[in-house]
Amino acid sequence: MTIVRDSLEKETSDYFFDRISEFFIIKGTEVWGVHLSGKRKRIDAVIFPNNYLVESGFPKINVGIELKSMSLKDGNKKQAIELYKQSISYRHTRFEFDQNKHFLPLISIYPPISNYLKKSRLLHSEEQYSEHFYTGFQYFADRLSGLYCISELFLERDMPNTKLLIKLSGIDYFIIRKNGYSHKYNNNWGFERYEIEKNRIEKANLRPDEYEREIKGLIDLIGL
């Protein structure tokens, strides 16, 4: 199935893949999986850090990417909420790549939610209402997304002095600045431990039923 994007979403997608390829390997686009409810789901991309990013401190994990256009056509509320609804559903989906089915330890939204909520992009709301919505939604989104290991991804056009920034729960998780400085701010996120333990289980040569039982014992680390 081919996904047809409108011109705004295609522009965002083209920019994203052009810039992100400096740091990540694109494992797949339009990657399908099965939700715990049995429904089929599709995420825009699955990426994996290249050697440069790993040497800079980024964990060896698969990252799911959900892309939207830079503008919201029907006023920001509906689409911003739908974006998080989609991303949480991906948290409960096992995606099909690398000849297996995988939960994604980390999911990233691009462009970041703050982009949708800029006053210049609030198309159908009065200014006073928009300010209340911006503050409340950002607070809510930061905390809710952190519970499900859903991050915001920033590139140079979102933060001009930064090549790459990933935020979780509203705080910086990993950054590469234009001057080459890089830093990972926190080593205690559950999704990092999930991937380490999953790799250990995969090497244990377990029966399929044993493997499933062991994987299910880890899912609390990624907000399931």
PyRosetta script that sets phi, psi and omega in degrees:
from pyrosetta import init, pose_from_sequence

init()
pose = pose_from_sequence("MTIVRDSLEKETSDYFFDRISEFFIIKGTEVWGVHLSGKRKRIDAVIFPNNYLVESGFPKINVGIELKSMSLKDGNKKQAIELYKQSISYRHTRFEFDQNKHFLPLISIYPPISNYLKKSRLLHSEEQYSEHFYTGFQYFADRLSGLYCISELFLERDMPNTKLLIKLSGIDYFIIRKNGYSHKYNNNWGFERYEIEKNRIEKANLRPDEYEREIKGLIDLIGL")
pose.set_psi(1, 128.8)
pose.set_omega(1, 178.8)
pose.set_phi(2, -95.6)
pose.set_psi(2, 130.6)
pose.set_omega(2, 179.3)
pose.set_phi(3, -91.3)
pose.set_psi(3, 123.5)
pose.set_omega(3, 179.6)
pose.set_phi(4, -96.1)
pose.set_psi(4, 122.0)
pose.set_omega(4, -179.4)
pose.set_phi(5, -103.4)
pose.set_psi(5, 148.8)
pose.set_omega(5, 172.1)
pose.set_phi(6, -74.0)
pose.set_psi(6, 171.0)
pose.set_omega(6, -172.2)
pose.set_phi(7, -63.4)
pose.set_psi(7, -36.2)
pose.set_omega(7, 179.5)
pose.set_phi(8, -67.2)
pose.set_psi(8, -43.3)
pose.set_omega(8, 179.8)
pose.set_phi(9, -69.5)
pose.set_psi(9, -35.5)
pose.set_omega(9, 177.6)
pose.set_phi(10, -64.8)
pose.set_psi(10, -40.0)
pose.set_omega(10, 178.6)
pose.set_phi(11, -62.0)
pose.set_psi(11, -43.1)
pose.set_omega(11, 177.5)
pose.set_phi(12, -63.2)
pose.set_psi(12, -44.8)
pose.set_omega(12, -179.7)
pose.set_phi(13, -62.0)
pose.set_psi(13, -45.4)
pose.set_omega(13, -179.8)
pose.set_phi(14, -61.5)
pose.set_psi(14, -43.8)
pose.set_omega(14, 179.1)
pose.set_phi(15, -63.3)
pose.set_psi(15, -45.5)
pose.set_omega(15, -178.1)
pose.set_phi(16, -58.6)
pose.set_psi(16, -52.3)
pose.set_omega(16, -175.7)
pose.set_phi(17, -67.5)
pose.set_psi(17, -32.4)
pose.set_omega(17, 176.5)
pose.set_phi(18, -63.8)
pose.set_psi(18, -43.4)
pose.set_omega(18, -176.7)
pose.set_phi(19, -81.8)
pose.set_psi(19, -39.1)
pose.set_omega(19, -173.3)
pose.set_phi(20, -71.8)
pose.set_psi(20, -22.4)
pose.set_omega(20, -178.3)
pose.set_phi(21, -66.1)
pose.set_psi(21, -13.5)
pose.set_omega(21, 174.6)
pose.set_phi(22, -70.6)
pose.set_psi(22, -23.3)
pose.set_omega(22, -172.4)
pose.set_phi(23, -120.1)
pose.set_psi(23, -25.7)
pose.set_omega(23, -173.2)
pose.set_phi(24, -128.6)
pose.set_psi(24, 150.5)
pose.set_omega(24, 168.6)
pose.set_phi(25, -87.7)
pose.set_psi(25, 132.0)
pose.set_omega(25, 178.0)
pose.set_phi(26, -84.8)
pose.set_psi(26, 106.5)
pose.set_omega(26, -179.4)
pose.set_phi(27, -76.7)
pose.set_psi(27, -30.9)
pose.set_omega(27, 179.8)
pose.set_phi(28, -176.6)
pose.set_psi(28, 153.0)
pose.set_omega(28, 172.5)
pose.set_phi(29, -118.9)
pose.set_psi(29, 153.6)
pose.set_omega(29, -176.7)
pose.set_phi(30, 50.4)
pose.set_psi(30, 56.6)
pose.set_omega(30, -175.2)
pose.set_phi(31, -87.3)
pose.set_psi(31, 129.3)
pose.set_omega(31, -176.4)
pose.set_phi(32, -97.6)
pose.set_psi(32, 154.5)
pose.set_omega(32, 176.8)
pose.set_phi(33, -156.4)
pose.set_psi(33, -178.4)
pose.set_omega(33, -178.9)
pose.set_phi(34, -120.8)
pose.set_psi(34, 121.5)
pose.set_omega(34, 177.0)
pose.set_phi(35, -69.3)
pose.set_psi(35, 157.3)
pose.set_omega(35, 179.0)
pose.set_phi(36, -59.4)
pose.set_psi(36, -21.1)
pose.set_omega(36, 176.9)
pose.set_phi(37, -78.9)
pose.set_psi(37, -11.0)
pose.set_omega(37, -176.8)
pose.set_phi(38, 100.0)
pose.set_psi(38, -9.0)
pose.set_omega(38, -179.6)
pose.set_phi(39, -78.3)
pose.set_psi(39, 147.2)
pose.set_omega(39, 176.2)
pose.set_phi(40, -79.5)
pose.set_psi(40, 138.3)
pose.set_omega(40, 178.7)
pose.set_phi(41, -130.1)
pose.set_psi(41, 151.5)
pose.set_omega(41, 177.3)
pose.set_phi(42, -127.8)
pose.set_psi(42, 130.6)
pose.set_omega(42, 174.9)
pose.set_phi(43, -110.1)
pose.set_psi(43, 150.2)
pose.set_omega(43, -171.6)
pose.set_phi(44, -64.4)
pose.set_psi(44, -36.7)
pose.set_omega(44, -178.8)
pose.set_phi(45, -161.9)
pose.set_psi(45, 155.5)
pose.set_omega(45, 168.3)
pose.set_phi(46, -123.2)
pose.set_psi(46, 126.9)
pose.set_omega(46, -177.2)
pose.set_phi(47, -125.4)
pose.set_psi(47, 160.1)
pose.set_omega(47, -177.7)
pose.set_phi(48, -139.6)
pose.set_psi(48, 136.8)
pose.set_omega(48, -175.0)
pose.set_phi(49, -62.4)
pose.set_psi(49, 138.9)
pose.set_omega(49, 174.8)
pose.set_phi(50, -81.1)
pose.set_psi(50, 177.7)
pose.set_omega(50, -175.3)
pose.set_phi(51, -59.0)
pose.set_psi(51, -39.7)
pose.set_omega(51, -179.7)
pose.set_phi(52, -60.0)
pose.set_psi(52, -43.4)
pose.set_omega(52, -177.9)
pose.set_phi(53, -70.0)
pose.set_psi(53, -39.9)
pose.set_omega(53, 178.0)
pose.set_phi(54, -63.1)
pose.set_psi(54, -42.9)
pose.set_omega(54, 178.0)
pose.set_phi(55, -65.1)
pose.set_psi(55, -23.3)
pose.set_omega(55, 177.1)
pose.set_phi(56, -84.2)
pose.set_psi(56, -2.2)
pose.set_omega(56, 174.9)
pose.set_phi(57, 111.4)
pose.set_psi(57, -2.8)
pose.set_omega(57, -179.0)
pose.set_phi(58, -75.9)
pose.set_psi(58, 137.5)
pose.set_omega(58, -177.5)
pose.set_phi(59, -68.5)
pose.set_psi(59, 154.4)
pose.set_omega(59, 178.6)
pose.set_phi(60, -81.4)
pose.set_psi(60, 82.0)
pose.set_omega(60, -178.3)
pose.set_phi(61, -135.0)
pose.set_psi(61, 152.2)
pose.set_omega(61, 170.4)
pose.set_phi(62, -77.5)
pose.set_psi(62, 140.1)
pose.set_omega(62, -179.9)
pose.set_phi(63, -123.3)
pose.set_psi(63, 126.7)
pose.set_omega(63, 174.8)
pose.set_phi(64, -87.3)
pose.set_psi(64, 141.1)
pose.set_omega(64, -177.0)
pose.set_phi(65, -120.7)
pose.set_psi(65, 128.6)
pose.set_omega(65, 172.5)
pose.set_phi(66, -113.8)
pose.set_psi(66, 120.5)
pose.set_omega(66, -176.2)
pose.set_phi(67, -108.2)
pose.set_psi(67, 142.2)
pose.set_omega(67, 172.0)
pose.set_phi(68, -134.6)
pose.set_psi(68, 172.8)
pose.set_omega(68, 176.8)
pose.set_phi(69, -73.8)
pose.set_psi(69, 166.2)
pose.set_omega(69, 179.9)
pose.set_phi(70, -76.7)
pose.set_psi(70, -12.9)
pose.set_omega(70, -180.0)
pose.set_phi(71, -122.9)
pose.set_psi(71, 152.8)
pose.set_omega(71, 178.7)
pose.set_phi(72, -110.9)
pose.set_psi(72, 122.5)
pose.set_omega(72, -168.8)
pose.set_phi(73, -78.5)
pose.set_psi(73, -30.4)
pose.set_omega(73, -171.0)
pose.set_phi(74, -111.8)
pose.set_psi(74, 34.0)
pose.set_omega(74, -175.9)
pose.set_phi(75, 81.4)
pose.set_psi(75, 142.8)
pose.set_omega(75, -162.5)
pose.set_phi(76, -68.5)
pose.set_psi(76, -26.1)
pose.set_omega(76, -169.3)
pose.set_phi(77, -61.0)
pose.set_psi(77, -53.9)
pose.set_omega(77, -172.1)
pose.set_phi(78, -61.2)
pose.set_psi(78, -47.9)
pose.set_omega(78, -176.2)
pose.set_phi(79, -72.7)
pose.set_psi(79, -35.9)
pose.set_omega(79, 178.2)
pose.set_phi(80, -63.7)
pose.set_psi(80, -42.5)
pose.set_omega(80, 178.5)
pose.set_phi(81, -67.7)
pose.set_psi(81, -41.0)
pose.set_omega(81, 179.8)
pose.set_phi(82, -63.0)
pose.set_psi(82, -35.1)
pose.set_omega(82, 179.1)
pose.set_phi(83, -60.6)
pose.set_psi(83, -44.3)
pose.set_omega(83, 178.4)
pose.set_phi(84, -71.8)
pose.set_psi(84, -34.9)
pose.set_omega(84, 176.0)
pose.set_phi(85, -59.8)
pose.set_psi(85, -45.1)
pose.set_omega(85, 177.8)
pose.set_phi(86, -61.2)
pose.set_psi(86, -47.3)
pose.set_omega(86, -175.9)
pose.set_phi(87, -63.3)
pose.set_psi(87, -38.6)
pose.set_omega(87, 177.7)
pose.set_phi(88, -66.9)
pose.set_psi(88, -35.3)
pose.set_omega(88, 176.8)
pose.set_phi(89, -65.5)
pose.set_psi(89, -32.7)
pose.set_omega(89, 177.1)
pose.set_phi(90, -67.9)
pose.set_psi(90, -31.0)
pose.set_omega(90, 176.8)
pose.set_phi(91, -59.1)
pose.set_psi(91, -30.7)
pose.set_omega(91, -177.6)
pose.set_phi(92, -98.7)
pose.set_psi(92, 21.8)
pose.set_omega(92, -176.3)
pose.set_phi(93, -121.0)
pose.set_psi(93, 138.0)
pose.set_omega(93, 172.7)
pose.set_phi(94, -98.6)
pose.set_psi(94, 118.0)
pose.set_omega(94, -175.0)
pose.set_phi(95, -94.8)
pose.set_psi(95, 151.4)
pose.set_omega(95, -172.1)
pose.set_phi(96, -101.6)
pose.set_psi(96, 103.3)
pose.set_omega(96, 174.4)
pose.set_phi(97, -158.8)
pose.set_psi(97, 167.2)
pose.set_omega(97, -176.8)
pose.set_phi(98, 52.9)
pose.set_psi(98, 35.9)
pose.set_omega(98, 176.6)
pose.set_phi(99, 59.1)
pose.set_psi(99, 30.2)
pose.set_omega(99, 177.8)
pose.set_phi(100, -156.7)
pose.set_psi(100, -179.1)
pose.set_omega(100, 176.8)
pose.set_phi(101, -114.0)
pose.set_psi(101, 130.5)
pose.set_omega(101, -171.1)
pose.set_phi(102, -134.2)
pose.set_psi(102, 137.8)
pose.set_omega(102, 158.6)
pose.set_phi(103, -72.4)
pose.set_psi(103, 144.1)
pose.set_omega(103, 178.2)
pose.set_phi(104, -90.3)
pose.set_psi(104, 121.8)
pose.set_omega(104, -178.2)
pose.set_phi(105, -63.8)
pose.set_psi(105, -30.8)
pose.set_omega(105, -179.3)
pose.set_phi(106, -138.4)
pose.set_psi(106, 137.3)
pose.set_omega(106, 175.4)
pose.set_phi(107, -120.7)
pose.set_psi(107, 135.4)
pose.set_omega(107, -179.3)
pose.set_phi(108, -122.5)
pose.set_psi(108, 141.8)
pose.set_omega(108, 176.5)
pose.set_phi(109, -101.7)
pose.set_psi(109, 133.3)
pose.set_omega(109, 172.3)
pose.set_phi(110, -139.1)
pose.set_psi(110, 136.8)
pose.set_omega(110, -6.3)
pose.set_phi(111, -68.6)
pose.set_psi(111, 165.7)
pose.set_omega(111, -178.1)
pose.set_phi(112, -62.8)
pose.set_psi(112, 154.7)
pose.set_omega(112, -174.4)
pose.set_phi(113, -61.1)
pose.set_psi(113, -29.6)
pose.set_omega(113, 179.6)
pose.set_phi(114, -61.1)
pose.set_psi(114, -27.3)
pose.set_omega(114, 178.4)
pose.set_phi(115, -64.6)
pose.set_psi(115, -41.0)
pose.set_omega(115, -179.4)
pose.set_phi(116, -67.5)
pose.set_psi(116, -27.6)
pose.set_omega(116, -172.1)
pose.set_phi(117, -96.5)
pose.set_psi(117, 4.2)
pose.set_omega(117, 175.9)
pose.set_phi(118, -61.2)
pose.set_psi(118, 143.5)
pose.set_omega(118, -177.1)
pose.set_phi(119, -57.7)
pose.set_psi(119, -35.0)
pose.set_omega(119, -179.3)
pose.set_phi(120, -65.8)
pose.set_psi(120, -16.1)
pose.set_omega(120, -178.3)
pose.set_phi(121, -106.8)
pose.set_psi(121, 1.8)
pose.set_omega(121, 178.7)
pose.set_phi(122, -84.2)
pose.set_psi(122, 100.7)
pose.set_omega(122, -165.2)
pose.set_phi(123, -85.4)
pose.set_psi(123, -29.7)
pose.set_omega(123, -170.6)
pose.set_phi(124, -132.0)
pose.set_psi(124, 25.8)
pose.set_omega(124, -180.0)
pose.set_phi(125, -122.5)
pose.set_psi(125, 148.0)
pose.set_omega(125, 173.9)
pose.set_phi(126, -72.1)
pose.set_psi(126, 153.4)
pose.set_omega(126, -172.0)
pose.set_phi(127, -57.4)
pose.set_psi(127, -45.3)
pose.set_omega(127, -177.1)
pose.set_phi(128, -63.7)
pose.set_psi(128, -44.5)
pose.set_omega(128, 178.8)
pose.set_phi(129, -64.2)
pose.set_psi(129, -40.1)
pose.set_omega(129, -178.6)
pose.set_phi(130, -60.8)
pose.set_psi(130, -40.9)
pose.set_omega(130, -179.5)
pose.set_phi(131, -63.9)
pose.set_psi(131, -42.9)
pose.set_omega(131, 177.7)
pose.set_phi(132, -63.8)
pose.set_psi(132, -43.6)
pose.set_omega(132, -179.3)
pose.set_phi(133, -64.5)
pose.set_psi(133, -43.8)
pose.set_omega(133, 179.7)
pose.set_phi(134, -56.2)
pose.set_psi(134, -51.7)
pose.set_omega(134, -176.5)
pose.set_phi(135, -64.2)
pose.set_psi(135, -47.4)
pose.set_omega(135, -177.7)
pose.set_phi(136, -67.7)
pose.set_psi(136, -43.3)
pose.set_omega(136, -177.5)
pose.set_phi(137, -68.6)
pose.set_psi(137, -40.5)
pose.set_omega(137, 179.2)
pose.set_phi(138, -61.5)
pose.set_psi(138, -42.7)
pose.set_omega(138, 178.4)
pose.set_phi(139, -62.2)
pose.set_psi(139, -48.3)
pose.set_omega(139, -179.9)
pose.set_phi(140, -62.6)
pose.set_psi(140, -46.2)
pose.set_omega(140, -175.7)
pose.set_phi(141, -64.9)
pose.set_psi(141, -41.3)
pose.set_omega(141, -179.7)
pose.set_phi(142, -58.8)
pose.set_psi(142, -45.0)
pose.set_omega(142, -175.2)
pose.set_phi(143, -77.9)
pose.set_psi(143, -40.3)
pose.set_omega(143, 178.0)
pose.set_phi(144, -64.8)
pose.set_psi(144, -45.1)
pose.set_omega(144, -176.9)
pose.set_phi(145, -64.8)
pose.set_psi(145, -35.2)
pose.set_omega(145, 178.6)
pose.set_phi(146, -61.5)
pose.set_psi(146, -34.7)
pose.set_omega(146, 179.3)
pose.set_phi(147, -63.0)
pose.set_psi(147, -30.9)
pose.set_omega(147, -176.3)
pose.set_phi(148, -104.9)
pose.set_psi(148, 11.8)
pose.set_omega(148, -179.1)
pose.set_phi(149, 55.8)
pose.set_psi(149, 46.9)
pose.set_omega(149, 175.7)
pose.set_phi(150, -109.5)
pose.set_psi(150, 123.5)
pose.set_omega(150, -173.5)
pose.set_phi(151, -112.6)
pose.set_psi(151, 166.6)
pose.set_omega(151, 171.1)
pose.set_phi(152, -107.1)
pose.set_psi(152, 137.8)
pose.set_omega(152, -179.2)
pose.set_phi(153, -113.3)
pose.set_psi(153, 131.5)
pose.set_omega(153, -179.6)
pose.set_phi(154, -117.5)
pose.set_psi(154, 137.5)
pose.set_omega(154, 173.8)
pose.set_phi(155, -118.9)
pose.set_psi(155, -173.4)
pose.set_omega(155, -169.2)
pose.set_phi(156, -60.2)
pose.set_psi(156, -37.1)
pose.set_omega(156, -177.5)
pose.set_phi(157, -75.7)
pose.set_psi(157, -13.3)
pose.set_omega(157, 175.5)
pose.set_phi(158, -88.5)
pose.set_psi(158, -32.9)
pose.set_omega(158, 178.6)
pose.set_phi(159, -142.1)
pose.set_psi(159, 96.6)
pose.set_omega(159, -167.2)
pose.set_phi(160, -55.2)
pose.set_psi(160, -28.5)
pose.set_omega(160, -179.2)
pose.set_phi(161, -92.8)
pose.set_psi(161, 8.8)
pose.set_omega(161, -173.2)
pose.set_phi(162, -126.4)
pose.set_psi(162, 132.5)
pose.set_omega(162, 175.3)
pose.set_phi(163, -82.9)
pose.set_psi(163, -37.2)
pose.set_omega(163, -178.1)
pose.set_phi(164, -152.7)
pose.set_psi(164, 130.8)
pose.set_omega(164, 173.7)
pose.set_phi(165, -141.2)
pose.set_psi(165, 131.8)
pose.set_omega(165, 173.7)
pose.set_phi(166, -119.1)
pose.set_psi(166, 128.2)
pose.set_omega(166, 179.7)
pose.set_phi(167, -115.7)
pose.set_psi(167, 141.3)
pose.set_omega(167, 174.5)
pose.set_phi(168, -128.6)
pose.set_psi(168, 132.6)
pose.set_omega(168, -178.4)
pose.set_phi(169, 54.5)
pose.set_psi(169, 31.9)
pose.set_omega(169, 177.0)
pose.set_phi(170, 80.6)
pose.set_psi(170, 3.5)
pose.set_omega(170, 179.5)
pose.set_phi(171, -121.4)
pose.set_psi(171, 155.0)
pose.set_omega(171, -178.4)
pose.set_phi(172, -65.6)
pose.set_psi(172, 134.5)
pose.set_omega(172, 174.8)
pose.set_phi(173, -108.8)
pose.set_psi(173, -45.0)
pose.set_omega(173, -179.4)
pose.set_phi(174, -149.7)
pose.set_psi(174, 139.7)
pose.set_omega(174, -178.0)
pose.set_phi(175, -142.1)
pose.set_psi(175, 143.2)
pose.set_omega(175, 165.9)
pose.set_phi(176, -128.8)
pose.set_psi(176, 118.0)
pose.set_omega(176, 178.8)
pose.set_phi(177, -87.3)
pose.set_psi(177, 166.3)
pose.set_omega(177, -179.3)
pose.set_phi(178, -64.5)
pose.set_psi(178, -25.4)
pose.set_omega(178, 179.4)
pose.set_phi(179, -81.2)
pose.set_psi(179, 2.1)
pose.set_omega(179, 177.3)
pose.set_phi(180, 98.2)
pose.set_psi(180, -11.7)
pose.set_omega(180, 178.2)
pose.set_phi(181, -63.8)
pose.set_psi(181, 134.7)
pose.set_omega(181, 176.5)
pose.set_phi(182, -136.1)
pose.set_psi(182, 150.8)
pose.set_omega(182, -179.0)
pose.set_phi(183, -161.6)
pose.set_psi(183, 139.9)
pose.set_omega(183, 170.2)
pose.set_phi(184, -109.5)
pose.set_psi(184, 126.1)
pose.set_omega(184, -167.0)
pose.set_phi(185, -89.6)
pose.set_psi(185, -18.8)
pose.set_omega(185, -172.7)
pose.set_phi(186, -148.7)
pose.set_psi(186, 132.5)
pose.set_omega(186, -178.8)
pose.set_phi(187, -109.3)
pose.set_psi(187, 14.3)
pose.set_omega(187, -170.6)
pose.set_phi(188, -114.7)
pose.set_psi(188, 17.1)
pose.set_omega(188, 179.6)
pose.set_phi(189, -76.2)
pose.set_psi(189, 141.7)
pose.set_omega(189, -177.8)
pose.set_phi(190, -61.2)
pose.set_psi(190, -34.6)
pose.set_omega(190, -176.4)
pose.set_phi(191, -65.6)
pose.set_psi(191, -26.4)
pose.set_omega(191, 176.1)
pose.set_phi(192, -68.9)
pose.set_psi(192, -44.2)
pose.set_omega(192, 178.4)
pose.set_phi(193, -66.9)
pose.set_psi(193, -35.5)
pose.set_omega(193, 177.8)
pose.set_phi(194, -57.1)
pose.set_psi(194, -47.6)
pose.set_omega(194, -176.6)
pose.set_phi(195, -66.5)
pose.set_psi(195, -38.4)
pose.set_omega(195, 178.3)
pose.set_phi(196, -62.9)
pose.set_psi(196, -47.2)
pose.set_omega(196, -179.5)
pose.set_phi(197, -68.1)
pose.set_psi(197, -36.9)
pose.set_omega(197, 178.0)
pose.set_phi(198, -62.8)
pose.set_psi(198, -41.8)
pose.set_omega(198, 178.6)
pose.set_phi(199, -63.0)
pose.set_psi(199, -37.4)
pose.set_omega(199, 177.9)
pose.set_phi(200, -64.2)
pose.set_psi(200, -42.9)
pose.set_omega(200, -179.6)
pose.set_phi(201, -64.9)
pose.set_psi(201, -40.5)
pose.set_omega(201, -178.4)
pose.set_phi(202, -63.9)
pose.set_psi(202, -27.5)
pose.set_omega(202, -179.9)
pose.set_phi(203, -86.7)
pose.set_psi(203, -2.6)
pose.set_omega(203, -173.2)
pose.set_phi(204, -86.4)
pose.set_psi(204, -3.1)
pose.set_omega(204, 177.4)
pose.set_phi(205, 55.3)
pose.set_psi(205, 48.6)
pose.set_omega(205, -178.7)
pose.set_phi(206, -84.5)
pose.set_psi(206, 159.0)
pose.set_omega(206, 170.3)
pose.set_phi(207, -66.8)
pose.set_psi(207, 155.2)
pose.set_omega(207, -179.2)
pose.set_phi(208, -52.7)
pose.set_psi(208, -41.6)
pose.set_omega(208, -179.5)
pose.set_phi(209, -69.1)
pose.set_psi(209, -35.0)
pose.set_omega(209, 177.2)
pose.set_phi(210, -68.3)
pose.set_psi(210, -40.5)
pose.set_omega(210, 178.7)
pose.set_phi(211, -60.7)
pose.set_psi(211, -47.3)
pose.set_omega(211, -179.3)
pose.set_phi(212, -61.4)
pose.set_psi(212, -40.9)
pose.set_omega(212, 179.5)
pose.set_phi(213, -63.3)
pose.set_psi(213, -42.1)
pose.set_omega(213, -180.0)
pose.set_phi(214, -67.6)
pose.set_psi(214, -41.2)
pose.set_omega(214, 179.4)
pose.set_phi(215, -64.4)
pose.set_psi(215, -42.3)
pose.set_omega(215, 179.4)
pose.set_phi(216, -62.8)
pose.set_psi(216, -26.3)
pose.set_omega(216, 177.4)
pose.set_phi(217, -72.7)
pose.set_psi(217, -9.1)
pose.set_omega(217, -177.9)
pose.set_phi(218, -103.8)
pose.set_psi(218, -12.9)
pose.set_omega(218, -164.2)
pose.set_phi(219, -67.2)
pose.set_psi(219, -17.9)
pose.set_omega(219, 176.6)
pose.set_phi(220, -65.6)
pose.set_psi(220, -20.6)
pose.set_omega(220, -180.0)
pose.set_phi(221, -70.8)
pose.set_psi(221, -18.9)
pose.set_omega(221, -178.8)
pose.set_phi(222, -117.5)
pose.set_psi(222, 22.3)
pose.set_omega(222, 172.2)
pose.set_phi(223, 84.7)
pose.set_psi(223, 20.2)
pose.set_omega(223, 178.6)
pose.set_phi(224, -99.5)
pose.dump_pdb("model.pdb")
